């Protein structure tokens, strides 16, 4: 099956069966989402959602966070992966927002990546979710699902290569939704170990299922 056809079938399925996907991170404004996405690196959304309510109560905006310090932030996020680094990143991010962006979250991926703790994946999430831009964030789930289904070639060995491969075939207006579709499919169905192929509705056009299961 040609790659273009796999994309068509995947997009058709999710457009019909899951038309309005949303992030599983809990947030009330762009600032809270930015903090949550920074914390979610190599950590589950479930854990982040447990940690952030008291964090946001204590630091409801960039100004409050900017006046804090990594040691204090650590006490709120100690159960998150890499709390020391993330504590420093959050304080640095807040101070840059206040000093250089008037406490407003920048809309461009380039500007977002200037913030401490914000790499391309995080910047793409913010651009996609908050600003509805055609940005494809590639995390471990998107990377795995894209390869297994056969959406990208085996030579796409980096997140950026996968991002470019996906963007080539996904219509601009569907990119923000496709980002969630792939993440959620990887989180609940196409899991890393023992993927749930028998209950997967994408197996009829999945390269992994065809080669590993059927064969």
N, C-alpha and C positions, 0 to 999 in steps of 0.2 A: 504494500500500500504506500502511495506517495505521501510525503510529509504534509503537503497542502491538504490532502483529504483527511488526515488524522486531525488536523486543526479544525477543519470544518465540522467534523463529527463531534469533537469535544465542545466547541463553542455552541453548537446547536443543542447539545444535551443540557449544558448548564444554563443556557439562556431560557430554556423551557422549564427545567426542573429546579433551578436555584437562581431566579432572576435578580434578586437583590441581596447579594452577600455583603457581610460587614465584618469588620475586625472584631475579634473576641476580647481585645483589650478594652477595659472600662475607662472612659475619659469624658470630661465635660467641656473641654475647650482645646484649642491647638497646643497650648503650653502643656497641658496634662498628657496629651497623646505623645508629645515629643519626649517627655520624661519617661513615660511608660515604654516607648519603643527603645530608648537607650537602655532601660533596665532589662528589656526582654532578650537582649543578645545572649545567646546560649543559656536561656532560661525559659521556662514555660510561661505562657500567658496567665495560666491559673495562679501561679505563684506571684507573678507581678500584680495581679488584681487583688491579692490578699495584702500585699505590702503597701500599695499606693494610697488607700483611703486615709490612714493616719498621716502619711507623708504629705498629701495634698491639704489636709486640715492644718498642718503646721506650716506648710509653705504653699499658700494658695496661688501664688503668682511668681514671676521671675524675680521681682524685687525682693520678696521675702527669701527666696532661695539664694539670691546673690549675697545676702547679708549673713548667710550661714557659713559653715566650714565643713570640710570633708569628715572630720571627726564626728560632728553632730549628725550629718547625713548618714554615716555608717550605722548609727544606732537604729535607724529606721529601715535600712535595707540589708541588714546583716545576713538574712536568709536568702538573699539573691546571689546568684553566681558572680564572682569577682567583685565583691562589695567595695573593696578598697579603691580599685581603679574607677568604678562607676561613681563612687562618692566624689572623687576629684573631678570627674567629667561633668557631673551635674552642677557642681558649684561653678566650674569654669564656663559651662554653657550658659548658665543664668547670668553671670557677670557680663559675658559678651553680648547677650541679648539686651541687657539693660544699657550697656555703654555704647554699643554700636548699632543697635537696631530698634531703639526706643521701646524695648520690651515686646516687640512684635515678631512673630515667627516669620522668617523670610520665605518667600514662595519658590525661589529658584533652587534647583538641586545644587548648583555651584555654591551659592551662598550658604545653604544649609550645611554643606560639608566643611565649612570653615569653623563650625561650632565644635567644641571639644566633645568627644564621644559620638560624633555623628559621621558614620561612613556612608558609602554610596547606598547600601541597603536601607539604612534608616532614613536617609534623605529621600529616597524613592517612596518609602511608605508615607512620609509626611506629604510629599508632593501629590501622591495619588489620593490618599484618604481625605486630607484637608482641602487641597486645592483642585482635586479631580483632574489632575494632569495625567497624560498617558505615560506613567512611569512604572516600570516593572521591577519590583523588589525581589531579589533572588536570595532566599534563605535556604537552609538545608532541605526543607520540604519541596520547595519549587525546583531546586536543583535535581533532587531524586526523581520526582514525578515526571519532570520534563524528559529525563533520560529514559526512564522505564517505558513510558508511553511511546516514545520515539518522536517526540516533538523537536528534539535537537540531536545533532549527530554526536557520535562518541568522541569526536575531536573537540567538542565544546567542554573543555576541562576546567574552566574558571567561571565564577558567577557572572562576570561581564560577558563572556562568550555566550552563556546561556541566555542572558538578558537580551543580547542582540539577536540571537536565534529566535526567541519568542516574539520579539517586537517586529520581526520580518513578516510574520504571518497573522498576527492578531490585529484586527481593525482598531484604530486609535480610540474610538469611543468605548471599546470593550476592555481596553487594557486595565483600567482600575478594578473592574470586576474580575477579570481573569487572574489578577494577582491573588485575590481572595479565594477564588475557585481552586487554584492549584495548591495554595497553602492548606486549606481545609481538607482537600482530598488527601494530601500527604499526611496530615495530622490524624485522620480518622480511618482512612481506608488503605491507602498505599503507604503503610507504615514501613519503617526501615527494616525491621525483622518480621518475617512471616506476614507479608502483605495479605490483606483480606480479599484475595482475587475472586473467590466464589460469590461474594456479595457485591462485587464491583460492577457498576453499570457501564464502565468504559472498556471492559475486557474484549469486546468484539473488535476493537481497533487498537488494542494495546500490544506493542511489540514485545514487551516482557512476558505477557500472558501467552502470546503465540509461541515464543521461543522456549520459555522455561516450563510452562504448565502444559500446554497442548502437546508439545513435542515429547 
